[in-house]
């Protein structure tokens, strides 16, 4: 990797095989998908057979398939994990996303490329250097990092591939350091079973019990959208742009991937001497992507350019969709909208009522801007802002065939001493097939038939961009069946090119130096359960590096006290009471508490030195 020409990758989520294929066909350079077990979304598991089919489809375009084996593994699951990794290697996956260090050890033993999941809490150059020394080829950075922080990491570790999130849901806690779901509901985020504690309603109360905020979603963030900042992220050192959403359906994947792929192509067209896409193929679309029309809680670029207000979604954790205008006038069974948007029967609309609750309804009939709901919403008033979170026309469009991805090839047909030869090139490699055939002078022109037969590439991933027919070949008669055989054999050769899938790159530096660096970093790690050590092999891993006093994972010990979340999001700042950032001086008595509807409380600690908010258990 250099600062002169770098390969950029658009990385898309795949809930299942269909979503993965849709992502590739709509322009993704890589997809990440969960296997049957041990992925950070337990509801998004896939069979090894389906992953094999996805690899076969993706590799046609030199696109990659990464599999998430990024949960904590318990002792009685170690052998099942090892067996799964062997199966995944056999079907040709390109890398494994890893959180548990026992899984890293297995990947190295099996010769599989490992990427450090964001679950390993990757926010400093020291942590990234440590992970690289351990053998990780790529590190998925924490979502909270700014451009300056990404630049500093890239400058310190230029050989590490840096993957950054660019779109989708935001976890309020640093990933891998959230124990709230396990503490409250016995569902571990580090085991892929997050109960979305951060999307719940809370009261905010002070040390005297005074209620500051009542039943608001105080930990719920808007969704990330960095589509306008891809160039800045690339300049900072990111090479992979990751879309969140392994529970999202194919329509979401199609729309978001198409939008980001087109923008990434614009960036590369602007800097053709600096950047190139990591996969091949040109996509043609049958629709215009629009990020506002798929699930979103409103958008933020989070901390990309430093701390900013309005990153949270206190009123609702649900999808708002696109703003479509304001209510103009109401009648008993209908209302009209001051808007330039076009509405359709079945559209889903929503609005905030006087209690700041998101209220939704479906349009039964649309006559221009006059809308007839099945039942008139009680809280609807003139001037109310409306959002469309279900666009029937757009959804119907996305349900069809919306994109086609093809690799441009050139062909050259020549006459040989005993027949004919077809050469085909896709710009990466050139293959050649010869076939024996008696030469016979043609009785009529052959060119049009030759072109017609050779360019029938049908369901292959190829599209003929240019064809050359040597004069001698054009003069001779060639049966159509022979031309078809020649085309099929040549395409098959092109399909069977060698693949480097699954082969790990070795980290730079000597093994001794890497081991020394690893031991040095481990001595600085915070004590307690934050290393997420859930099995004997992970413990042995850390002990080899000199760590002997790290606690077992939260999931094994279930402490009643302790830090449940580490957040860059700060409620005090969001409410305008951060003195360091020119806010008002608080009038309440701290510590502040979050209180769930069932009465459980959680203490807030404002770590102003590190500009961080921590959430503690109090029971």
TORFI-362395 format. One line per 3 residues: their letters; for each residue x, y, z of C-alpha. Coordinates in steps of 0.25 Angstrom, whole numbers, plus 5000, padded with zeros to 4 digits. Example, Ala and Ser with C-alpha at 12.3 -4.5 7.8 and 13.67 -1.06 7.14 Angstrom:
<rs>
as	5049/4982/5031 ~ 5055/4996/5029
</rs>
This chain:
<rs>
xxx	5000/5000/5000 ~ 5006/5014/4996 ~ 5001/5028/4996
xxx	5001/5028/4980 ~ 4992/5017/4976 ~ 4982/5011/4986
xxx	4971/5000/4984 ~ 4958/5005/4990 ~ 4947/4995/4994
xxx	4932/4997/4996 ~ 4928/4986/5006 ~ 4913/4982/5007
xxx	4905/4974/5017 ~ 4899/4961/5014 ~ 4887/4955/5022
xxx	4887/4943/5013 ~ 4891/4938/4999 ~ 4881/4947/4992
xxx	4885/4959/4999 ~ 4900/4956/4996 ~ 4898/4954/4981
xxx	4889/4967/4981 ~ 4901/4974/4987 ~ 4911/4969/4977
xxx	4902/4972/4965 ~ 4899/4986/4970 ~ 4914/4990/4971
xxx	4920/4984/4984 ~ 4934/4980/4984 ~ 4933/4971/4996
xxx	4922/4966/5005 ~ 4922/4961/5019 ~ 4912/4950/5023
xxx	4910/4942/5036 ~ 4912/4926/5036 ~ 4903/4917/5044
xxx	4909/4921/5057 ~ 4918/4931/5064 ~ 4914/4943/5056
xxx	4911/4956/5063 ~ 4897/4956/5058 ~ 4891/4942/5062
xxx	4878/4945/5054 ~ 4887/4945/5041 ~ 4893/4932/5040
xxx	4896/4924/5027 ~ 4900/4910/5022 ~ 4913/4907/5017
xxx	4907/4903/5004 ~ 4901/4917/5002 ~ 4914/4924/5006
xxx	4921/4915/4995 ~ 4911/4920/4985 ~ 4913/4934/4989
xxx	4928/4932/4987 ~ 4926/4926/4974 ~ 4918/4938/4969
xxx	4926/4949/4975 ~ 4940/4943/4970 ~ 4935/4945/4956
xxx	4937/4960/4958 ~ 4949/4958/4967 ~ 4940/4963/4979
xxx	4943/4957/4993 ~ 4934/4950/5003 ~ 4937/4952/5018
xxx	4931/4943/5028 ~ 4928/4948/5042 ~ 4933/4939/5053
xxx	4933/4951/5062 ~ 4927/4946/5075 ~ 4933/4942/5088
xxx	4934/4927/5088 ~ 4932/4918/5101 ~ 4941/4906/5104
xxx	4930/4896/5099 ~ 4930/4903/5086 ~ 4945/4903/5082
xxx	4944/4890/5074 ~ 4932/4894/5067 ~ 4938/4908/5063
xxx	4951/4901/5058 ~ 4942/4892/5049 ~ 4934/4903/5044
xxx	4947/4911/5040 ~ 4952/4898/5033 ~ 4939/4898/5025
xxx	4940/4913/5021 ~ 4954/4911/5017 ~ 4950/4900/5008
xxx	4939/4908/5001 ~ 4948/4919/4998 ~ 4945/4931/5007
xxx	4954/4942/5006 ~ 4956/4946/5021 ~ 4949/4944/5035
xxx	4945/4955/5044 ~ 4950/4952/5058 ~ 4948/4957/5072
xxx	4952/4945/5081 ~ 4967/4943/5081 ~ 4965/4928/5081
xxx	4959/4930/5067 ~ 4971/4938/5062 ~ 4980/4926/5067
xxx	4972/4916/5059 ~ 4972/4925/5046 ~ 4987/4926/5047
xxx	4988/4911/5049 ~ 4979/4908/5037 ~ 4985/4919/5028
xxx	4973/4928/5027 ~ 4973/4943/5026 ~ 4968/4950/5039
xxx	4962/4964/5040 ~ 4961/4970/5054 ~ 4946/4973/5056
xxx	4941/4986/5061 ~ 4938/4977/5073 ~ 4952/4977/5077
xxx	4951/4992/5081 ~ 4960/4999/5071 ~ 4962/5014/5074
xxx	4977/5016/5076 ~ 4989/5015/5067 ~ 4995/5007/5078
xxx	4984/4997/5078 ~ 4984/4996/5063 ~ 5000/4994/5063
xxx	4997/4982/5073 ~ 4987/4976/5065 ~ 4996/4977/5052
xxx	5007/4971/5060 ~ 4998/4959/5064 ~ 4996/4956/5049
xxx	4983/4963/5046 ~ 4984/4968/5031 ~ 4972/4978/5033
xxx	4966/4986/5045 ~ 4952/4991/5045 ~ 4953/5004/5053
xxx	4943/5009/5063 ~ 4932/5017/5057 ~ 4935/5029/5067
xxx	4948/5033/5061 ~ 4950/5046/5054 ~ 4958/5049/5041
xxx	4970/5053/5049 ~ 4970/5041/5057 ~ 4969/5032/5045
xxx	4980/5040/5039 ~ 4989/5038/5051 ~ 4987/5023/5051
xxx	4990/5022/5036 ~ 5002/5030/5038 ~ 5007/5021/5049
xxx	5003/5008/5042 ~ 5003/5010/5027 ~ 5003/4995/5024
xxx	4990/4992/5031 ~ 4978/4992/5023 ~ 4968/5001/5030
xxx	4953/4998/5029 ~ 4943/5009/5033 ~ 4928/5009/5034
xxx	4921/5019/5025 ~ 4906/5016/5026 ~ 4896/5010/5035
xxx	4892/5009/5050 ~ 4902/5014/5061 ~ 4904/5007/5074
xxx	4905/5017/5085 ~ 4916/5009/5092 ~ 4930/5006/5087
xxx	4928/4993/5080 ~ 4933/4981/5089 ~ 4931/4989/5101
xxx	4916/4989/5103 ~ 4911/4980/5114 ~ 4897/4986/5116
xxx	4889/4976/5109 ~ 4896/4964/5116 ~ 4894/4971/5129
xxx	4880/4975/5128 ~ 4874/4963/5119 ~ 4884/4952/5119
xxx	4887/4955/5104 ~ 4901/4958/5101 ~ 4905/4968/5090
xxx	4918/4961/5089 ~ 4911/4948/5086 ~ 4902/4954/5075
xxx	4889/4955/5083 ~ 4889/4970/5086 ~ 4875/4974/5092
xxx	4877/4988/5088 ~ 4877/4994/5101 ~ 4882/5008/5095
xxx	4869/5009/5087 ~ 4860/5009/5100 ~ 4853/5020/5107
xxx	4860/5026/5120 ~ 4857/5037/5130 ~ 4869/5045/5133
xxx	4869/5048/5148 ~ 4879/5055/5157 ~ 4885/5051/5170
xxx	4873/5057/5178 ~ 4863/5049/5169 ~ 4859/5061/5161
xxx	4854/5057/5147 ~ 4862/5065/5136 ~ 4856/5058/5124
xxx	4844/5048/5124 ~ 4844/5035/5116 ~ 4853/5039/5104
xxx	4862/5031/5096 ~ 4874/5037/5102 ~ 4884/5027/5097
xxx	4879/5025/5083 ~ 4887/5031/5071 ~ 4884/5035/5057
xxx	4889/5027/5046 ~ 4903/5029/5040 ~ 4904/5035/5026
xxx	4918/5038/5020 ~ 4914/5038/5005 ~ 4919/5052/5004
xxx	4932/5049/5011 ~ 4938/5037/5004 ~ 4949/5045/4998
xxx	4953/5051/5011 ~ 4953/5037/5017 ~ 4962/5031/5006
xxx	4972/5043/5008 ~ 4972/5039/5023 ~ 4976/5025/5019
xxx	4963/5017/5019 ~ 4963/5006/5008 ~ 4950/4999/5011
xxx	4937/5006/5013 ~ 4927/4998/5021 ~ 4912/4999/5020
xxx	4905/4994/5033 ~ 4892/4985/5032 ~ 4893/4970/5033
xxx	4879/4969/5037 ~ 4874/4978/5025 ~ 4867/4972/5013
xxx	4871/4972/4999 ~ 4864/4985/4995 ~ 4872/4993/5006
xxx	4885/4987/5001 ~ 4882/4990/4986 ~ 4879/5004/4989
xxx	4890/5008/4998 ~ 4901/5000/4990 ~ 4897/5006/4977
xxx	4898/5020/4984 ~ 4911/5018/4990 ~ 4917/5011/4978
xxx	4913/5022/4968 ~ 4920/5032/4978 ~ 4932/5024/4979
xxx	4933/5023/4964 ~ 4932/5038/4963 ~ 4944/5039/4973
xxx	4952/5030/4965 ~ 4949/5037/4952 ~ 4954/5050/4959
xxx	4967/5043/4963 ~ 4970/5032/4953 ~ 4985/5032/4957
xxx	4982/5031/4972 ~ 4971/5021/4973 ~ 4965/5009/4967
xxx	4953/4999/4971 ~ 4957/4986/4977 ~ 4948/4978/4968
xxx	4944/4978/4953 ~ 4932/4980/4945 ~ 4923/4991/4941
xxx	4909/4993/4946 ~ 4897/4998/4939 ~ 4885/5002/4948
xxx	4870/5002/4945 ~ 4867/5012/4956 ~ 4872/5025/4963
xxx	4877/5021/4977 ~ 4872/5030/4988 ~ 4877/5028/5002
xxx	4866/5036/5008 ~ 4856/5025/5003 ~ 4862/5013/5011
xxx	4862/5011/5026 ~ 4868/5022/5034 ~ 4867/5030/5047
xxx	4872/5043/5041 ~ 4886/5044/5037 ~ 4899/5049/5044
xxx	4914/5048/5040 ~ 4916/5046/5055 ~ 4930/5050/5060
xxx	4937/5051/5046 ~ 4940/5066/5048 ~ 4940/5066/5063
xxx	4929/5067/5073 ~ 4916/5073/5067 ~ 4902/5075/5073
xxx	4890/5067/5068 ~ 4896/5053/5066 ~ 4885/5047/5075
xxx	4870/5043/5072 ~ 4864/5045/5086 ~ 4850/5045/5081
xxx	4850/5032/5074 ~ 4859/5020/5070 ~ 4850/5017/5058
xxx	4851/5020/5044 ~ 4847/5034/5040 ~ 4849/5033/5025
xxx	4849/5045/5016 ~ 4843/5058/5019 ~ 4831/5060/5009
xxx	4825/5073/5014 ~ 4815/5079/5024 ~ 4800/5077/5026
xxx	4793/5089/5020 ~ 4778/5087/5022 ~ 4769/5076/5029
xxx	4756/5070/5026 ~ 4748/5059/5033 ~ 4754/5048/5025
xxx	4766/5054/5018 ~ 4776/5065/5017 ~ 4785/5071/5007
xxx	4800/5073/5008 ~ 4809/5085/5004 ~ 4819/5077/4996
xxx	4825/5074/4982 ~ 4826/5060/4986 ~ 4817/5050/4978
xxx	4809/5040/4987 ~ 4803/5027/4984 ~ 4793/5017/4990
xxx	4799/5009/5001 ~ 4810/5019/5005 ~ 4814/5020/5020
xxx	4815/5033/5026 ~ 4819/5037/5040 ~ 4820/5050/5049
xxx	4823/5054/5063 ~ 4811/5057/5072 ~ 4810/5067/5083
xxx	4816/5057/5093 ~ 4828/5056/5084 ~ 4824/5041/5080
xxx	4826/5036/5066 ~ 4812/5033/5060 ~ 4810/5026/5047
xxx	4799/5023/5037 ~ 4796/5017/5024 ~ 4791/5025/5012
xxx	4778/5017/5007 ~ 4776/5026/4995 ~ 4785/5038/4989
xxx	4779/5048/4979 ~ 4790/5057/4976 ~ 4794/5064/4989
xxx	4780/5060/4995 ~ 4782/5048/5004 ~ 4772/5039/5010
xxx	4777/5030/5022 ~ 4769/5018/5026 ~ 4767/5025/5039
xxx	4770/5039/5041 ~ 4781/5041/5052 ~ 4776/5048/5064
xxx	4789/5056/5066 ~ 4790/5062/5052 ~ 4789/5077/5051
xxx	4792/5088/5040 ~ 4807/5091/5040 ~ 4811/5077/5044
xxx	4823/5072/5037 ~ 4821/5059/5030 ~ 4832/5048/5027
xxx	4830/5036/5017 ~ 4836/5023/5023 ~ 4830/5014/5013
xxx	4830/5018/4998 ~ 4821/5008/4991 ~ 4826/5012/4977
xxx	4841/5012/4980 ~ 4839/4998/4987 ~ 4832/4992/4975
xxx	4843/4997/4966 ~ 4854/4991/4975 ~ 4847/4978/4975
xxx	4850/4976/4961 ~ 4863/4974/4953 ~ 4870/4987/4956
xxx	4884/4985/4952 ~ 4893/4977/4943 ~ 4908/4976/4945
xxx	4917/4972/4934 ~ 4932/4971/4931 ~ 4937/4977/4918
xxx	4945/4967/4909 ~ 4952/4968/4896 ~ 4952/4957/4886
xxx	4962/4953/4874 ~ 4959/4942/4865 ~ 4970/4937/4856
xxx	4972/4926/4846 ~ 4983/4915/4850 ~ 4990/4905/4842
xxx	4979/4894/4845 ~ 4967/4902/4850 ~ 4964/4915/4858
xxx	4968/4922/4870 ~ 4960/4931/4879 ~ 4967/4940/4889
xxx	4959/4947/4900 ~ 4964/4958/4910 ~ 4957/4964/4922
xxx	4969/4974/4925 ~ 4974/4965/4936 ~ 4978/4953/4928
xxx	4977/4948/4914 ~ 4973/4933/4910 ~ 4974/4926/4897
xxx	4966/4914/4891 ~ 4969/4907/4878 ~ 4960/4897/4871
xxx	4963/4889/4859 ~ 4955/4891/4846 ~ 4957/4889/4831
xxx	4959/4902/4824 ~ 4948/4905/4814 ~ 4947/4918/4806
xxx	4934/4925/4810 ~ 4923/4926/4799 ~ 4917/4939/4806
xxx	4922/4949/4816 ~ 4925/4943/4830 ~ 4927/4955/4838
xxx	4913/4958/4843 ~ 4911/4943/4847 ~ 4924/4942/4854
xxx	4921/4955/4863 ~ 4907/4950/4866 ~ 4912/4936/4870
xxx	4924/4940/4878 ~ 4917/4951/4886 ~ 4906/4943/4891
xxx	4911/4944/4905 ~ 4897/4942/4911 ~ 4897/4939/4926
xxx	4913/4940/4927 ~ 4918/4952/4935 ~ 4925/4957/4922
xxx	4921/4967/4911 ~ 4928/4968/4898 ~ 4934/4982/4897
xxx	4942/4980/4884 ~ 4945/4969/4874 ~ 4956/4967/4864
xxx	4955/4957/4853 ~ 4967/4955/4845 ~ 4966/4956/4830
xxx	4969/4941/4827 ~ 4959/4936/4838 ~ 4948/4945/4831
xxx	4951/4939/4818 ~ 4948/4925/4822 ~ 4935/4918/4826
xxx	4933/4915/4840 ~ 4921/4907/4845 ~ 4912/4914/4855
xxx	4913/4902/4864 ~ 4928/4903/4864 ~ 4928/4917/4868
xxx	4919/4915/4879 ~ 4928/4903/4884 ~ 4940/4913/4883
xxx	4933/4924/4891 ~ 4929/4914/4902 ~ 4943/4908/4904
xxx	4949/4922/4904 ~ 4939/4927/4914 ~ 4942/4915/4923
xxx	4957/4917/4923 ~ 4955/4932/4927 ~ 4945/4927/4938
xxx	4956/4917/4943 ~ 4967/4928/4946 ~ 4975/4926/4959
xxx	4970/4932/4971 ~ 4978/4937/4983 ~ 4965/4936/4992
xxx	4968/4932/5007 ~ 4983/4934/5006 ~ 4988/4942/5018
xxx	4998/4953/5016 ~ 5010/4953/5026 ~ 5011/4965/5035
xxx	5024/4973/5033 ~ 5035/4972/5043 ~ 5042/4960/5049
xxx	5034/4950/5058 ~ 5043/4954/5070 ~ 5040/4969/5068
xxx	5025/4966/5067 ~ 5025/4958/5079 ~ 5032/4968/5087
xxx	5022/4979/5082 ~ 5011/4970/5086 ~ 5016/4968/5100
xxx	5018/4983/5102 ~ 5004/4987/5098 ~ 4998/4976/5107
xxx	5004/4982/5119 ~ 4996/4995/5117 ~ 4983/4988/5115
xxx	4972/4992/5125 ~ 4969/4982/5136 ~ 4956/4975/5138
xxx	4947/4968/5128 ~ 4950/4978/5117 ~ 4959/4968/5109
xxx	4947/4959/5107 ~ 4954/4946/5111 ~ 4943/4935/5109
xxx	4951/4922/5108 ~ 4964/4915/5112 ~ 4971/4917/5098
xxx	4968/4932/5099 ~ 4974/4932/5113 ~ 4986/4924/5108
xxx	4988/4934/5097 ~ 4989/4946/5107 ~ 4997/4939/5117
xxx	5008/4936/5106 ~ 5009/4951/5104 ~ 5011/4953/5119
xxx	4997/4956/5124 ~ 4994/4948/5136 ~ 4984/4957/5144
xxx	4972/4959/5133 ~ 4958/4955/5138 ~ 4949/4946/5131
xxx	4939/4952/5121 ~ 4926/4959/5127 ~ 4918/4948/5121
xxx	4925/4938/5130 ~ 4925/4946/5143 ~ 4913/4954/5142
xxx	4918/4965/5152 ~ 4907/4973/5159 ~ 4915/4986/5158
xxx	4924/4992/5147 ~ 4924/5000/5135 ~ 4914/4995/5125
xxx	4917/5005/5113 ~ 4928/5014/5109 ~ 4922/5025/5100
xxx	4927/5037/5092 ~ 4913/5041/5091 ~ 4910/5050/5103
xxx	4896/5053/5109 ~ 4901/5066/5116 ~ 4907/5071/5103
xxx	4895/5068/5095 ~ 4886/5075/5105 ~ 4894/5088/5104
xxx	4901/5086/5118 ~ 4916/5084/5114 ~ 4924/5096/5120
xxx	4936/5091/5112 ~ 4929/5093/5099 ~ 4922/5107/5103
xxx	4910/5100/5108 ~ 4901/5105/5120 ~ 4906/5102/5134
xxx	4897/5090/5140 ~ 4887/5093/5151 ~ 4885/5079/5155
xxx	4893/5071/5165 ~ 4902/5060/5160 ~ 4903/5048/5158
xxx	4892/5047/5148 ~ 4885/5034/5146 ~ 4877/5028/5134
xxx	4865/5021/5139 ~ 4857/5010/5131 ~ 4842/5009/5131
xxx	4843/4997/5141 ~ 4851/5006/5151 ~ 4865/5000/5149
xxx	4876/5011/5149 ~ 4889/5013/5143 ~ 4899/5024/5147
xxx	4906/5033/5137 ~ 4920/5037/5139 ~ 4925/5049/5130
xxx	4940/5046/5128 ~ 4943/5060/5122 ~ 4958/5058/5122
xxx	4956/5047/5111 ~ 4943/5054/5106 ~ 4935/5041/5109
xxx	4922/5037/5116 ~ 4922/5024/5123 ~ 4910/5016/5128
xxx	4910/5008/5141 ~ 4902/4998/5147 ~ 4896/5002/5161
x	4889/4989/5165
</rs>
